[in-house]
Amino acid sequence: MADIFNFKQFAVNQAGCAMKVNTDGVLLGALANASAPKTILDIGTGTGVIALMLAQRFQNAIIDAVEIDEAAANTAEENFKRSKFANRLQLFSLGFDAYFETNPEKKYDLIVSNPPFFLNSLTSPGAKKSLARHTDGAFFERLIKSVSNHLATDGVCAMILPLETADLVKELAIANGLYLQGAVNIKSFVDAPPNRQIVTFGRQAVTHAGKELVIYNEPKVYSSAYQNTLKEFLTIF
């Protein structure tokens, strides 16, 4: 079926989801890192692909996923139920604000999000895609404040963002008592400017060096770094 995206250890039905399985999501799922996390939260899970990848990587983790779009939430929940990780995955059909209001004491070792990120941009065609991919600074203010309130003492948050949005999120993280613990610049080609950044925040100040990941050696030819990053997940590698 055209709506099914098969991974090595699970399958993702994308029916009803405005945002399909994409490079941003799988890179975050593969690169978001924490030290043996026991509790993980995926904010805006969409198809559920990032949560499923994290369930594969962290075999002792319990993973909660929130999704405000009802159709996407239903699809993600079915993807969870059909996976071999079903007993460690739970879907909440809520926005993150409502989720945290009803779960004020929850703390997480790892929080991840591939959030809507086009700041103050024109609305794209289709209401669902607009909801999934357009927002403004106030959204990120609420998101980072919530993340700060619900990270465990040694917990970390990882997000994938365009560079402009990443700069805003870094400022908000600092304002909410978090420290930048890592940044990975994502580039399509070695001589191209980065167009995404995976940023990692936590409560602890740690020394970190900037990294980069190049996706292609040339058009349609994936780099060895990209292949190595996703070889445990994608069937093409």
Short mmCIF file of the C-alpha atoms (twelve columns), coordinates in Angstrom:
data_MODEL
# 
_entry.id   MODEL 
# 
loop_
_atom_site.group_PDB 
_atom_site.id 
_atom_site.type_symbol 
_atom_site.label_atom_id 
_atom_site.label_alt_id 
_atom_site.label_comp_id 
_atom_site.label_asym_id 
_atom_site.label_seq_id 
_atom_site.Cartn_x 
_atom_site.Cartn_y 
_atom_site.Cartn_z 
_atom_site.pdbx_PDB_model_num 
ATOM 1   C CA . MET A 1   0.000  0.000  0.000  1 
ATOM 2   C CA . ALA A 2   1.228  3.479  -0.862 1 
ATOM 3   C CA . ASP A 3   0.441  4.756  2.650  1 
ATOM 4   C CA . ILE A 4   2.665  2.149  4.341  1 
ATOM 5   C CA . PHE A 5   6.326  3.009  4.975  1 
ATOM 6   C CA . ASN A 6   8.248  -0.103 5.972  1 
ATOM 7   C CA . PHE A 7   11.195 0.114  8.335  1 
ATOM 8   C CA . LYS A 8   13.417 -2.811 9.305  1 
ATOM 9   C CA . GLN A 9   11.642 -3.482 12.622 1 
ATOM 10  C CA . PHE A 10  8.268  -1.799 12.206 1 
ATOM 11  C CA . ALA A 11  5.872  -0.300 9.649  1 
ATOM 12  C CA . VAL A 12  4.263  3.151  9.590  1 
ATOM 13  C CA . ASN A 13  0.841  3.737  8.093  1 
ATOM 14  C CA . GLN A 14  0.741  7.389  7.026  1 
ATOM 15  C CA . ALA A 15  -2.957 7.574  6.097  1 
ATOM 16  C CA . GLY A 16  -4.623 10.667 7.539  1 
ATOM 17  C CA . CYS A 17  -1.337 12.352 8.445  1 
ATOM 18  C CA . ALA A 18  -0.562 15.703 6.837  1 
ATOM 19  C CA . MET A 19  3.147  15.304 7.494  1 
ATOM 20  C CA . LYS A 20  4.471  12.047 6.089  1 
ATOM 21  C CA . VAL A 21  7.614  10.180 7.090  1 
ATOM 22  C CA . ASN A 22  10.449 12.537 6.152  1 
ATOM 23  C CA . THR A 23  14.167 13.124 6.519  1 
ATOM 24  C CA . ASP A 24  13.776 15.492 9.472  1 
ATOM 25  C CA . GLY A 25  11.828 12.956 11.480 1 
ATOM 26  C CA . VAL A 26  14.043 9.956  10.851 1 
ATOM 27  C CA . LEU A 27  17.206 11.936 11.586 1 
ATOM 28  C CA . LEU A 28  15.807 13.121 14.909 1 
ATOM 29  C CA . GLY A 29  14.695 9.582  15.719 1 
ATOM 30  C CA . ALA A 30  18.184 8.276  15.006 1 
ATOM 31  C CA . LEU A 31  20.248 11.071 16.582 1 
ATOM 32  C CA . ALA A 32  18.296 12.239 19.644 1 
ATOM 33  C CA . ASN A 33  20.301 10.912 22.538 1 
ATOM 34  C CA . ALA A 34  20.172 10.499 26.283 1 
ATOM 35  C CA . SER A 35  21.937 8.248  28.744 1 
ATOM 36  C CA . ALA A 36  19.771 5.116  29.083 1 
ATOM 37  C CA . PRO A 37  16.458 6.998  29.263 1 
ATOM 38  C CA . LYS A 38  13.640 5.253  31.093 1 
ATOM 39  C CA . THR A 39  10.952 7.806  30.201 1 
ATOM 40  C CA . ILE A 40  10.579 9.528  26.822 1 
ATOM 41  C CA . LEU A 41  8.043  12.031 25.485 1 
ATOM 42  C CA . ASP A 42  7.487  12.737 21.773 1 
ATOM 43  C CA . ILE A 43  5.664  16.051 21.298 1 
ATOM 44  C CA . GLY A 44  3.705  16.199 18.024 1 
ATOM 45  C CA . THR A 45  4.274  12.574 17.106 1 
ATOM 46  C CA . GLY A 46  2.460  12.698 13.724 1 
ATOM 47  C CA . THR A 47  2.670  9.184  12.289 1 
ATOM 48  C CA . GLY A 48  4.498  8.015  15.415 1 
ATOM 49  C CA . VAL A 49  7.725  7.315  13.525 1 
ATOM 50  C CA . ILE A 50  10.083 9.075  15.956 1 
ATOM 51  C CA . ALA A 51  8.515  7.373  18.967 1 
ATOM 52  C CA . LEU A 52  8.838  3.997  17.224 1 
ATOM 53  C CA . MET A 53  12.487 4.624  16.366 1 
ATOM 54  C CA . LEU A 54  13.208 5.569  19.965 1 
ATOM 55  C CA . ALA A 55  11.409 2.438  21.168 1 
ATOM 56  C CA . GLN A 56  13.723 0.399  18.941 1 
ATOM 57  C CA . ARG A 57  16.836 2.204  20.191 1 
ATOM 58  C CA . PHE A 58  16.031 2.367  23.911 1 
ATOM 59  C CA . GLN A 59  14.619 -1.019 24.801 1 
ATOM 60  C CA . ASN A 60  13.942 -0.231 28.476 1 
ATOM 61  C CA . ALA A 61  12.165 3.075  27.869 1 
ATOM 62  C CA . ILE A 62  8.469  3.835  28.325 1 
ATOM 63  C CA . ILE A 63  7.408  6.301  25.636 1 
ATOM 64  C CA . ASP A 64  4.503  8.741  25.698 1 
ATOM 65  C CA . ALA A 65  3.488  10.542 22.506 1 
ATOM 66  C CA . VAL A 66  1.148  13.510 22.123 1 
ATOM 67  C CA . GLU A 67  -0.570 14.613 18.925 1 
ATOM 68  C CA . ILE A 68  -3.149 17.396 18.624 1 
ATOM 69  C CA . ASP A 69  -4.497 16.361 15.185 1 
ATOM 70  C CA . GLU A 70  -7.125 13.684 15.802 1 
ATOM 71  C CA . ALA A 71  -6.672 11.813 12.509 1 
ATOM 72  C CA . ALA A 72  -2.902 11.683 12.920 1 
ATOM 73  C CA . ALA A 73  -3.295 10.615 16.555 1 
ATOM 74  C CA . ASN A 74  -5.545 7.725  15.530 1 
ATOM 75  C CA . THR A 75  -3.067 6.626  12.873 1 
ATOM 76  C CA . ALA A 76  -0.111 6.841  15.266 1 
ATOM 77  C CA . GLU A 77  -1.973 4.840  17.884 1 
ATOM 78  C CA . GLU A 78  -2.650 2.065  15.364 1 
ATOM 79  C CA . ASN A 79  1.017  2.117  14.322 1 
ATOM 80  C CA . PHE A 80  1.999  1.703  17.966 1 
ATOM 81  C CA . LYS A 81  -0.453 -1.153 18.524 1 
ATOM 82  C CA . ARG A 82  0.800  -3.064 15.479 1 
ATOM 83  C CA . SER A 83  4.459  -2.754 16.492 1 
ATOM 84  C CA . LYS A 84  6.430  -5.151 18.671 1 
ATOM 85  C CA . PHE A 85  7.029  -2.210 21.008 1 
ATOM 86  C CA . ALA A 86  3.305  -1.746 21.718 1 
ATOM 87  C CA . ASN A 87  3.554  -2.396 25.467 1 
ATOM 88  C CA . ARG A 88  5.979  0.543  25.869 1 
ATOM 89  C CA . LEU A 89  4.160  3.135  23.735 1 
ATOM 90  C CA . GLN A 90  1.162  5.256  24.683 1 
ATOM 91  C CA . LEU A 91  -0.611 7.875  22.555 1 
ATOM 92  C CA . PHE A 92  -2.376 10.937 23.960 1 
ATOM 93  C CA . SER A 93  -4.674 12.772 21.538 1 
ATOM 94  C CA . LEU A 94  -3.930 16.201 22.980 1 
ATOM 95  C CA . GLY A 95  -1.791 19.242 22.421 1 
ATOM 96  C CA . PHE A 96  1.230  19.487 24.701 1 
ATOM 97  C CA . ASP A 97  -0.369 22.284 26.759 1 
ATOM 98  C CA . ALA A 98  -3.381 20.151 27.644 1 
ATOM 99  C CA . TYR A 99  -1.211 17.094 28.188 1 
ATOM 100 C CA . PHE A 100 0.973  18.833 30.746 1 
ATOM 101 C CA . GLU A 101 -2.054 20.422 32.444 1 
ATOM 102 C CA . THR A 102 -3.454 16.947 33.056 1 
ATOM 103 C CA . ASN A 103 -0.037 15.454 33.936 1 
ATOM 104 C CA . PRO A 104 1.620  18.230 35.957 1 
ATOM 105 C CA . GLU A 105 4.015  15.970 37.863 1 
ATOM 106 C CA . LYS A 106 5.406  14.008 34.900 1 
ATOM 107 C CA . LYS A 107 9.158  14.227 34.308 1 
ATOM 108 C CA . TYR A 108 11.070 12.780 31.363 1 
ATOM 109 C CA . ASP A 109 14.637 11.648 30.742 1 
ATOM 110 C CA . LEU A 110 14.279 12.517 27.049 1 
ATOM 111 C CA . ILE A 111 11.831 14.863 25.311 1 
ATOM 112 C CA . VAL A 112 11.874 15.060 21.522 1 
ATOM 113 C CA . SER A 113 9.963  17.143 19.009 1 
ATOM 114 C CA . ASN A 114 9.920  17.756 15.274 1 
ATOM 115 C CA . PRO A 115 7.682  20.790 15.734 1 
ATOM 116 C CA . PRO A 116 5.882  23.133 13.353 1 
ATOM 117 C CA . PHE A 117 8.543  25.628 12.495 1 
ATOM 118 C CA . PHE A 118 7.780  28.197 9.809  1 
ATOM 119 C CA . LEU A 119 7.795  31.359 11.879 1 
ATOM 120 C CA . ASN A 120 5.364  34.012 10.656 1 
ATOM 121 C CA . SER A 121 5.259  32.498 7.180  1 
ATOM 122 C CA . LEU A 122 2.428  32.296 4.708  1 
ATOM 123 C CA . THR A 123 -0.152 29.643 5.354  1 
ATOM 124 C CA . SER A 124 0.377  26.605 3.149  1 
ATOM 125 C CA . PRO A 125 -2.476 24.989 1.217  1 
ATOM 126 C CA . GLY A 126 -4.568 22.675 3.323  1 
ATOM 127 C CA . ALA A 127 -5.620 23.306 6.905  1 
ATOM 128 C CA . LYS A 128 -3.973 20.192 8.314  1 
ATOM 129 C CA . LYS A 129 -0.590 20.895 6.772  1 
ATOM 130 C CA . SER A 130 -0.920 24.482 7.958  1 
ATOM 131 C CA . LEU A 131 -1.481 23.282 11.518 1 
ATOM 132 C CA . ALA A 132 1.392  20.833 11.260 1 
ATOM 133 C CA . ARG A 133 3.964  23.208 9.790  1 
ATOM 134 C CA . HIS A 134 3.145  26.822 10.703 1 
ATOM 135 C CA . THR A 135 3.422  28.560 14.024 1 
ATOM 136 C CA . ASP A 136 4.887  31.615 15.671 1 
ATOM 137 C CA . GLY A 137 7.194  32.623 18.473 1 
ATOM 138 C CA . ALA A 138 4.503  32.326 21.158 1 
ATOM 139 C CA . PHE A 139 4.180  28.626 20.364 1 
ATOM 140 C CA . PHE A 140 7.873  28.067 21.056 1 
ATOM 141 C CA . GLU A 141 7.729  30.149 24.230 1 
ATOM 142 C CA . ARG A 142 5.053  27.818 25.592 1 
ATOM 143 C CA . LEU A 143 6.811  24.715 24.302 1 
ATOM 144 C CA . ILE A 144 10.227 25.481 25.818 1 
ATOM 145 C CA . LYS A 145 8.708  26.560 29.139 1 
ATOM 146 C CA . SER A 146 6.790  23.271 29.293 1 
ATOM 147 C CA . VAL A 147 9.877  21.266 28.367 1 
ATOM 148 C CA . SER A 148 11.894 22.972 31.105 1 
ATOM 149 C CA . ASN A 149 9.207  22.185 33.666 1 
ATOM 150 C CA . HIS A 150 9.009  18.512 32.722 1 
ATOM 151 C CA . LEU A 151 12.617 17.459 32.197 1 
ATOM 152 C CA . ALA A 152 14.120 15.174 34.797 1 
ATOM 153 C CA . THR A 153 17.205 16.484 36.606 1 
ATOM 154 C CA . ASP A 154 19.557 14.852 34.099 1 
ATOM 155 C CA . GLY A 155 17.032 14.884 31.271 1 
ATOM 156 C CA . VAL A 156 17.592 16.278 27.794 1 
ATOM 157 C CA . CYS A 157 15.415 17.682 25.021 1 
ATOM 158 C CA . ALA A 158 16.247 17.272 21.330 1 
ATOM 159 C CA . MET A 159 14.533 19.094 18.451 1 
ATOM 160 C CA . ILE A 160 15.155 19.406 14.720 1 
ATOM 161 C CA . LEU A 161 14.613 22.924 13.386 1 
ATOM 162 C CA . PRO A 162 15.548 25.337 10.607 1 
ATOM 163 C CA . LEU A 163 18.493 27.475 11.686 1 
ATOM 164 C CA . GLU A 164 16.467 30.666 12.192 1 
ATOM 165 C CA . THR A 165 14.024 28.861 14.447 1 
ATOM 166 C CA . ALA A 166 16.866 27.043 16.217 1 
ATOM 167 C CA . ASP A 167 18.372 30.424 17.155 1 
ATOM 168 C CA . LEU A 168 15.071 31.510 18.719 1 
ATOM 169 C CA . VAL A 169 14.719 28.216 20.583 1 
ATOM 170 C CA . LYS A 170 18.264 28.511 21.982 1 
ATOM 171 C CA . GLU A 171 17.415 31.948 23.404 1 
ATOM 172 C CA . LEU A 172 14.207 30.602 24.935 1 
ATOM 173 C CA . ALA A 173 16.006 27.609 26.400 1 
ATOM 174 C CA . ILE A 174 18.552 29.840 28.148 1 
ATOM 175 C CA . ALA A 175 15.735 32.048 29.450 1 
ATOM 176 C CA . ASN A 176 14.114 28.943 30.958 1 
ATOM 177 C CA . GLY A 177 17.213 27.709 32.765 1 
ATOM 178 C CA . LEU A 178 18.431 25.216 30.176 1 
ATOM 179 C CA . TYR A 179 21.854 24.843 28.591 1 
ATOM 180 C CA . LEU A 180 22.710 24.001 25.004 1 
ATOM 181 C CA . GLN A 181 24.366 20.572 25.153 1 
ATOM 182 C CA . GLY A 182 24.825 19.860 21.457 1 
ATOM 183 C CA . ALA A 183 24.075 20.983 17.912 1 
ATOM 184 C CA . VAL A 184 24.237 19.009 14.667 1 
ATOM 185 C CA . ASN A 185 24.041 20.970 11.423 1 
ATOM 186 C CA . ILE A 186 22.240 19.021 8.685  1 
ATOM 187 C CA . LYS A 187 23.395 19.773 5.123  1 
ATOM 188 C CA . SER A 188 22.132 18.363 1.830  1 
ATOM 189 C CA . PHE A 189 25.618 18.520 0.254  1 
ATOM 190 C CA . VAL A 190 29.084 19.130 1.640  1 
ATOM 191 C CA . ASP A 191 29.376 22.577 0.013  1 
ATOM 192 C CA . ALA A 192 25.802 23.637 0.815  1 
ATOM 193 C CA . PRO A 193 24.791 25.714 3.845  1 
ATOM 194 C CA . PRO A 194 22.988 23.809 6.602  1 
ATOM 195 C CA . ASN A 195 19.207 23.941 6.378  1 
ATOM 196 C CA . ARG A 196 18.344 22.125 9.616  1 
ATOM 197 C CA . GLN A 197 19.880 21.810 13.051 1 
ATOM 198 C CA . ILE A 198 19.318 19.210 15.736 1 
ATOM 199 C CA . VAL A 199 19.670 21.026 19.053 1 
ATOM 200 C CA . THR A 200 19.940 19.327 22.431 1 
ATOM 201 C CA . PHE A 201 19.247 21.049 25.756 1 
ATOM 202 C CA . GLY A 202 19.458 20.017 29.376 1 
ATOM 203 C CA . ARG A 203 19.717 21.318 32.920 1 
ATOM 204 C CA . GLN A 204 23.449 20.661 33.118 1 
ATOM 205 C CA . ALA A 205 26.131 22.820 31.503 1 
ATOM 206 C CA . VAL A 206 28.371 20.498 29.481 1 
ATOM 207 C CA . THR A 207 31.194 21.011 27.031 1 
ATOM 208 C CA . HIS A 208 30.115 20.273 23.482 1 
ATOM 209 C CA . ALA A 209 31.455 20.678 19.963 1 
ATOM 210 C CA . GLY A 210 29.350 21.474 16.924 1 
ATOM 211 C CA . LYS A 211 28.849 18.609 14.477 1 
ATOM 212 C CA . GLU A 212 27.481 18.261 10.975 1 
ATOM 213 C CA . LEU A 213 25.844 15.558 8.907  1 
ATOM 214 C CA . VAL A 214 25.841 15.670 5.096  1 
ATOM 215 C CA . ILE A 215 22.984 13.749 3.479  1 
ATOM 216 C CA . TYR A 216 24.186 13.384 -0.138 1 
ATOM 217 C CA . ASN A 217 27.537 12.911 -1.857 1 
ATOM 218 C CA . GLU A 218 25.775 13.972 -5.059 1 
ATOM 219 C CA . PRO A 219 22.126 14.060 -6.157 1 
ATOM 220 C CA . LYS A 220 20.385 10.781 -5.247 1 
ATOM 221 C CA . VAL A 221 23.610 9.302  -3.810 1 
ATOM 222 C CA . TYR A 222 23.483 9.127  -0.015 1 
ATOM 223 C CA . SER A 223 26.626 9.814  2.005  1 
ATOM 224 C CA . SER A 224 28.162 7.070  4.118  1 
ATOM 225 C CA . ALA A 225 27.439 9.157  7.228  1 
ATOM 226 C CA . TYR A 226 23.722 9.303  6.384  1 
ATOM 227 C CA . GLN A 227 23.636 5.589  5.597  1 
ATOM 228 C CA . ASN A 228 25.399 4.708  8.842  1 
ATOM 229 C CA . THR A 229 23.022 6.905  10.820 1 
ATOM 230 C CA . LEU A 230 19.929 5.165  9.441  1 
ATOM 231 C CA . LYS A 231 21.139 1.659  8.589  1 
ATOM 232 C CA . GLU A 232 19.373 0.138  11.612 1 
ATOM 233 C CA . PHE A 233 16.062 1.575  10.423 1 
ATOM 234 C CA . LEU A 234 15.714 2.095  6.674  1 
ATOM 235 C CA . THR A 235 15.329 -0.935 4.420  1 
ATOM 236 C CA . ILE A 236 17.300 0.736  1.593  1 
ATOM 237 C CA . PHE A 237 20.547 0.496  3.578  1 
# 
